[in-house]
């Protein structure tokens, strides 16, 4: 009887954790009025508690500028980080390129 209650409690907590999972994110925005709808994304992996960092990402933006960058993680990434005691830490980086400035010609 006691084992059954413990098993039910563990199953309830596991189900609650799976149902309540969400992602954490941090977003840096330089301009909210963005004409660009294209979002680029890449998953990066840090190793050995950040001692081995991922390679820099080339955003390949035509304008050489970005409007927004978001760093996010989810339940699976946190689980990987927890199981490996921080040795492996994945995260997803998403960015939006700023539109190319086209010069406006003044007609005389």
ABEGO torsion letter per residue (X at the ends): XAAAAAAAAAAAAAAAAAAABBBBBBBBBABABBABABBBBBBBBBBGGGABBBBBBBAGBAAGBBABBBBBBBAAAAAAAAAAGGABBBBBBBBBBBBBBBBBBBBX
